[in-house]
């Protein structure tokens, strides 16, 4: 899996280095983050040690998402697009495997954030099916709960990929491409129009409510 992660990082380096200043300042699919912010976040596994993380957590009352937002924006100020590209290439094989989510979390993060950048810019990429399958399996597993997928989001829903041999969960059906499901499971409402099935209304309420 580390080779998959390395390939994703190198691909992201190439993408980020190709963007104009205006594209870098475009809002991404991550609420409150620009494309540049998301790109900088990809370097956080090796640039955010305890010396930066702990003080930020204390400042924000141990609210992880708020602390992370501050740290990411700080990184975006520190790193130009060219420097982000250099970092991603130099650390392409960095074995970041955090507790619980492990390498699956890093592979999923890279694929999702890649689309967070591309979609608002009108750029397309055909994701690698084998990697999408690994991430879909991870996202419907208990390991993703509370970090990548809030508790309750997937309850009573069965997700079916229309372009891959994959399904997960039980209940009302939600059908879509592997990419659309990847983004829906991680809370991107922009793909709701690409989904179909009896469970879409339930998922819509959970993502937009």
Secondary structure, DSSP 8 states (H G I E B T S, - for coil): -HHHHHHHHHHHHHHHHT--HHHHTSB-SSTT-BHHHHHHHTTHHHH--HHHHHHHHHHTTT-HHHHHHHHHHHHHHH--HHHHHHHHHHTTT-----TTTHHHHHHHHHHHHHHHHHGGGT------HHHHHHHHHHHTSGGGBTTTB-TTTTTTEEEEESSSS-EEESSEEEEE-HHHHHHHHTT-GGGGGG-BSTTHHHHHHHHH-
